[in-house]
Structure formats: C-alpha cells, structure tokens
Amino acid sequence: MPELPEVETIARQLRVSVVDRTISDFESRWVRLTEPEPAEVVAARLRGRRISDVRRRGKFVVFDLDGGEALVVSLRMTGKLLYEVADVDERYVRGEIRFVDGTAMRFSDTRKFGRMAVIDAATLDGNGEFRRPRMPLHASLGQEPLARGFTVAWLRALLRRRPRAAIKVLLLDQRAIAGIGNIYAIEALWRARIHPLRKAGSLRAGEIARLHEAIRWALRKGIRLGGASPSDYVDARGNKGRMQREFQVYARAGEPCPRCGRAIVRTVVGGRGTFYCPRCQRAPRA
C-alpha cells in the first residue's frame, strides 16, 4: 500500500502538472469508485472546477478545487494516479478526469480498493483532536509526522495517552499519526533500536527522541528516493520508486542486520508482517 512518501511523491508531481487546469468531465468505469455518492453526482460537482492545489493528507492525495471543496483520492493497495501516461492497461482503469485543454488523468486500480470523494476541504485541516470513531477517516486523521507540530514533546504525550499499545500498532494508527504505514514503521523502529512489540508507555525519554528522529529520517529518505516499489506502486509518471533498494530490515528475513550482523527475523504484529533485528531491537520481557 502506498504510504506517506509514495503519496507525497505523487502529489508533488501532480502539483506541477494539473494545478490551474479546469476539469471538463469525470468518468467512472467502476460502480463503487465514488460510493456512497453516485458517479454522476461526483461528475456534476467536478465539471468546470479549477484545481487550485494538489497536496497530501495522511495517505490521501488531495486536489483542492476552487470554491472550497476538494477531491480526495485514496489509493489503498494498488491505486495509481497517472497523468498523460500512454502505457496504461485499460483493463484496470477505474476512472478518468479530463481537462479542458485535452489532457487527462486516469485512476488505475488492479484490486478495486481505491476510492474518490468530493468533500468540504475544511474537514481535512484538523489533527484528529476532536475525532469520533464513526467519522470518515479523512475527517479524523492525526498529526502529520513531517509537520512542525510533530515534536518530541507531542510524541511523548501520545505515548502517555496510549501506554498499553504496542508501539508499532500505534505508529500505524492513522487517527494518531497520519501517513506512516507498515514499511516505514518497520524501518524507523529498526533505526531507533526499539522492538515493535514494546508498549508505548515503556519507552524512556532517550528512546522517544530516537524514535522521533527515526520516523522523520525514514519518511524523508522515502520521499527523496521517490517512494518504494516492492510490488505495484508507480508514481504519477508511471515510474517505480527506489526506496526498496535501501531497506535495512523490511522484507529481509534471514539476511544479516546491517548494523550488527544478526539474522533479521519476521513476525506478525497487529496482523501485519513485521521485520526486526533480535539483537538491536531487544524483545520486551513477557
């Protein structure tokens, strides 16, 4: 699933390509793409709208529209936003946005998990402080880990509020911290020398500071390398990322730890495949 660095890469590329373009039409080629709103209603809301900005919020690509609304795209596992890419398998194109200048952006999604919605842009501006469990995810996202508000003190306070949560599970909670996914959580925990099953409340001050630095390091490195393409991900130009060449522990079970040489171990935490070094990241006491 595309995570923060992959979605940020796509948003930055599309910002260059589609900002100030006016939408002439929207076509849905799959009935559930815009649910619960019918595709015809979404098309009517998009026609004639100018894209004023493209940004990322959590794992969503956000197209700000004139008039205070936004088109939010959730890529989920295999979604791709492709602008003027010629070599696209038409079998998997689920939606298309056409612009008045004749260019087009297509949404390709092999597994049909991706979604699009037109929303009030103001619902994206909070940091989850007033979230409710039944609110849609885009309206209840947590703190952005690359924003100024994501400080060591903020992270310490989060861990104190959720002391019994396994640290990796907490990092993946989008209503707590928006954008971190499985790959970058694993890489950050390895860099910080913290076992993924450590209870959030057990981390000492020095470990929290290391984790804060490691989260930002992993995400910024992923952005710099255009994201990771261990499977389906490509950017808005159809190119694969390069971060997968730099994984320290992710998907490296049985290989030596780059830091100490001990074999990397694979386990499951919170239902997700997890990789760690048993020497560098000491397991918590039972």
C-alpha positions as CSV (number, residue, x, y, z in Angstrom):
1,M,0.0,0.0,0.0
2,P,1.4,3.4,-0.9
3,E,2.4,5.2,2.3
4,L,3.4,8.8,3.1
5,P,6.5,9.0,0.9
6,E,4.7,7.4,-2.1
7,V,1.7,9.7,-1.8
8,E,3.8,12.8,-1.3
9,T,5.8,11.9,-4.4
10,I,2.6,11.6,-6.5
11,A,1.1,14.8,-5.0
12,R,4.3,16.8,-5.8
13,Q,4.4,15.6,-9.4
14,L,0.7,16.3,-10.0
15,R,1.0,19.7,-8.4
16,V,3.4,20.6,-11.3
17,S,1.1,19.0,-13.9
18,V,-2.5,19.8,-13.1
19,V,-2.7,22.9,-10.9
20,D,-4.7,25.7,-12.6
21,R,-6.2,23.2,-15.1
22,T,-10.0,23.1,-15.4
23,I,-11.9,19.8,-15.3
24,S,-14.1,19.2,-18.3
25,D,-15.5,15.8,-17.3
26,F,-15.2,12.9,-15.0
27,E,-15.9,9.3,-16.0
28,S,-16.2,6.4,-13.6
29,R,-15.7,2.9,-15.0
30,W,-16.5,1.1,-11.8
31,V,-19.7,1.4,-9.9
32,R,-18.1,1.6,-6.4
33,L,-15.4,4.1,-7.1
34,T,-17.2,7.1,-5.6
35,E,-19.6,5.3,-3.2
36,P,-21.7,6.2,-1.4
37,E,-22.2,9.2,-3.8
38,P,-23.2,8.2,-7.3
39,A,-20.6,8.8,-10.0
40,E,-23.0,11.1,-11.9
41,V,-23.3,13.4,-8.9
42,V,-19.5,13.5,-8.5
43,A,-19.1,14.2,-12.2
44,A,-21.5,17.1,-11.9
45,R,-19.7,18.5,-8.9
46,L,-16.3,18.3,-10.8
47,R,-17.2,19.8,-14.2
48,G,-16.0,23.3,-14.6
49,R,-13.9,23.3,-11.4
50,R,-10.4,24.5,-11.4
51,I,-7.7,22.7,-9.4
52,S,-6.0,25.2,-7.2
53,D,-3.6,22.9,-5.5
54,V,-2.5,19.3,-5.0
55,R,-1.3,18.1,-1.6
56,R,-1.1,15.1,0.6
57,R,-3.0,14.5,3.9
58,G,-2.0,11.2,5.5
59,K,-2.2,8.7,2.7
60,F,-4.7,10.7,0.7
61,V,-4.0,12.7,-2.5
62,V,-6.0,15.9,-2.2
63,F,-7.0,18.1,-5.1
64,D,-8.1,21.4,-3.8
65,L,-10.8,22.9,-6.0
66,D,-12.0,26.5,-6.4
67,G,-15.0,27.1,-4.2
68,G,-13.7,25.4,-1.0
69,E,-14.2,21.8,-1.9
70,A,-11.6,19.1,-2.5
71,L,-11.4,15.8,-4.4
72,V,-9.8,13.2,-2.1
73,V,-8.3,10.1,-3.6
74,S,-7.5,7.0,-1.5
75,L,-5.1,4.8,-3.4
76,R,-5.4,1.9,-1.0
77,M,-3.4,-1.1,-2.1
78,T,-2.9,-0.9,-5.8
79,G,-4.3,2.5,-6.9
80,K,-2.4,4.7,-9.3
81,L,-2.9,8.3,-10.4
82,L,-1.4,8.7,-13.9
83,Y,-1.2,11.9,-15.7
84,E,-0.8,11.7,-19.5
85,V,0.9,8.2,-19.2
86,A,0.5,6.4,-22.5
87,D,1.3,2.8,-21.5
88,V,-1.7,2.1,-19.2
89,D,-3.5,-1.3,-19.1
90,E,-7.1,-0.2,-19.9
91,R,-8.5,-3.3,-18.0
92,Y,-7.6,-1.6,-14.7
93,V,-8.6,2.0,-15.4
94,R,-11.5,2.7,-12.9
95,G,-11.8,6.4,-13.5
96,E,-10.7,9.3,-15.7
97,I,-10.6,13.1,-15.2
98,R,-10.4,15.1,-18.4
99,F,-9.3,18.7,-18.6
100,V,-10.5,21.4,-21.0
101,D,-7.0,21.6,-22.6
102,G,-7.4,18.0,-23.8
103,T,-5.1,16.3,-21.2
104,A,-6.3,13.6,-18.8
105,M,-5.5,11.9,-15.5
106,R,-6.5,8.3,-15.1
107,F,-7.0,6.3,-11.9
108,S,-5.9,2.7,-12.4
109,D,-6.5,0.1,-9.6
110,T,-6.0,-3.6,-10.1
111,R,-7.7,-4.7,-6.9
112,K,-10.6,-2.1,-6.8
113,F,-10.0,-0.9,-3.3
114,G,-9.3,2.7,-4.1
115,R,-11.9,5.4,-3.7
116,M,-12.6,9.0,-4.7
117,A,-14.8,11.6,-3.0
118,V,-15.6,15.3,-3.2
119,I,-15.6,16.8,0.3
120,D,-15.5,20.1,2.1
121,A,-11.8,20.9,2.2
122,A,-12.0,22.3,5.7
123,T,-12.6,18.8,7.1
124,L,-9.0,17.9,6.3
125,D,-7.4,20.7,8.3
126,G,-7.7,19.2,11.9
127,N,-5.2,16.9,13.6
128,G,-7.7,14.4,15.0
129,E,-8.1,16.2,18.3
130,F,-11.9,16.1,18.0
131,R,-12.2,12.8,16.1
132,R,-15.0,10.5,16.7
133,P,-14.8,6.7,15.9
134,R,-17.5,6.8,13.2
135,M,-16.2,9.8,11.4
136,P,-14.8,9.1,8.0
137,L,-11.0,8.6,8.1
138,H,-10.2,11.8,6.1
139,A,-12.0,13.8,8.7
140,S,-10.3,12.2,11.7
141,L,-6.6,12.0,10.7
142,G,-4.0,12.5,13.3
143,Q,-0.8,14.6,13.4
144,E,1.3,14.8,10.2
145,P,4.8,13.4,11.1
146,L,6.7,15.9,9.0
147,A,4.8,18.9,10.2
148,R,6.1,21.4,12.8
149,G,3.6,20.1,15.3
150,F,5.1,16.7,15.4
151,T,7.7,17.3,18.1
152,V,9.4,15.0,20.6
153,A,7.0,16.5,23.3
154,W,4.0,15.8,21.2
155,L,5.1,12.2,20.6
156,R,5.8,11.7,24.3
157,A,2.3,12.9,25.1
158,L,0.8,10.5,22.6
159,L,2.7,7.6,24.1
160,R,1.5,8.6,27.6
161,R,-2.1,8.6,26.3
162,R,-1.8,5.1,24.8
163,P,0.7,3.4,27.2
164,R,-0.6,-0.2,26.7
165,A,-0.5,-0.1,22.9
166,A,2.3,-1.9,21.1
167,I,4.5,0.8,19.6
168,K,4.3,-0.5,16.0
169,V,0.5,-0.7,16.2
170,L,0.3,2.8,17.5
171,L,2.5,4.1,14.7
172,L,0.1,2.6,12.2
173,D,-3.0,4.2,13.7
174,Q,-3.9,6.9,11.2
175,R,-6.1,8.7,13.8
176,A,-3.0,9.1,15.9
177,I,-0.2,9.8,13.3
178,A,-1.3,10.3,9.7
179,G,0.7,8.7,6.9
180,I,3.0,6.1,8.4
181,G,2.5,2.6,7.0
182,N,4.0,-0.8,7.6
183,I,7.2,-0.3,5.7
184,Y,8.3,3.0,7.2
185,A,7.2,2.0,10.7
186,I,9.5,-1.1,10.5
187,E,12.4,0.9,9.1
188,A,12.0,3.6,11.8
189,L,11.8,1.2,14.7
190,W,15.0,-0.6,13.5
191,R,16.8,2.8,13.3
192,A,15.6,3.7,16.8
193,R,16.6,0.2,18.2
194,I,13.0,-0.3,19.5
195,H,11.3,-3.7,19.3
196,P,7.9,-3.4,17.6
197,L,6.1,-5.1,20.5
198,R,7.3,-2.7,23.1
199,K,4.5,-1.0,25.0
200,A,4.3,2.7,24.1
201,G,4.4,3.6,27.8
202,S,7.6,1.7,28.4
203,L,9.7,3.9,26.2
204,R,12.2,6.1,28.0
205,A,13.0,9.7,27.1
206,G,16.0,8.9,25.1
207,E,14.2,6.2,23.1
208,I,11.3,8.6,22.3
209,A,13.8,11.1,21.0
210,R,15.4,8.4,18.9
211,L,12.1,7.2,17.5
212,H,11.0,10.8,16.6
213,E,14.3,11.2,14.7
214,A,14.0,7.8,13.0
215,I,10.4,8.4,11.8
216,R,11.3,11.6,10.1
217,W,14.5,10.1,8.7
218,A,12.7,7.1,7.2
219,L,9.9,9.2,5.7
220,R,12.2,11.9,4.3
221,K,14.5,9.2,2.8
222,G,11.5,7.6,1.1
223,I,10.4,10.9,-0.4
224,R,13.9,11.6,-1.6
225,L,14.0,8.3,-3.4
226,G,10.6,8.6,-4.9
227,G,8.9,6.0,-2.7
228,A,9.2,2.3,-2.5
229,S,8.1,-0.2,-5.2
230,P,8.3,-3.6,-3.7
231,S,5.2,-4.6,-5.7
232,D,2.6,-2.4,-7.5
233,Y,3.5,1.3,-6.7
234,V,4.4,3.7,-9.5
235,D,4.4,7.5,-9.4
236,A,2.2,9.8,-11.5
237,R,4.6,9.4,-14.4
238,G,4.5,5.7,-14.3
239,N,7.9,5.2,-12.8
240,K,8.9,3.0,-9.9
241,G,10.4,4.3,-6.7
242,R,13.9,3.5,-5.5
243,M,13.5,3.2,-1.7
244,Q,13.2,-0.6,-1.9
245,R,16.9,-0.7,-2.7
246,E,17.6,0.9,0.6
247,F,15.5,-1.2,3.0
248,Q,17.5,-2.1,6.2
249,V,15.2,-4.8,7.5
250,Y,11.9,-4.7,5.6
251,A,11.4,-8.0,3.6
252,R,14.9,-9.1,4.6
253,A,14.1,-12.1,6.9
254,G,17.2,-14.3,7.3
255,E,19.6,-11.7,6.0
256,P,22.2,-10.1,8.3
257,C,21.3,-6.9,10.1
258,P,23.2,-4.0,8.5
259,R,24.2,-2.8,12.0
260,C,25.2,-5.9,13.9
261,G,25.1,-8.9,11.6
262,R,22.4,-10.9,13.4
263,A,19.8,-12.5,11.1
264,I,16.7,-10.4,10.6
265,V,13.5,-12.1,12.0
266,R,10.0,-11.9,10.6
267,T,6.9,-12.0,12.8
268,V,3.4,-10.6,12.8
269,V,2.3,-7.6,14.8
270,G,-1.2,-6.3,14.6
271,G,-1.9,-8.5,11.7
272,R,1.0,-7.1,9.6
273,G,4.2,-8.8,8.6
274,T,7.0,-7.3,10.7
275,F,10.8,-7.5,10.4
276,Y,13.3,-6.7,13.2
277,C,16.8,-7.5,14.5
278,P,16.6,-9.6,17.7
279,R,19.9,-8.1,18.9
280,C,19.5,-4.4,18.1
281,Q,15.8,-4.4,19.0
282,R,15.5,-6.4,22.2
283,A,12.2,-8.1,22.8
284,P,10.2,-6.8,25.9
285,R,10.0,-9.1,28.9
286,A,7.0,-11.3,28.9
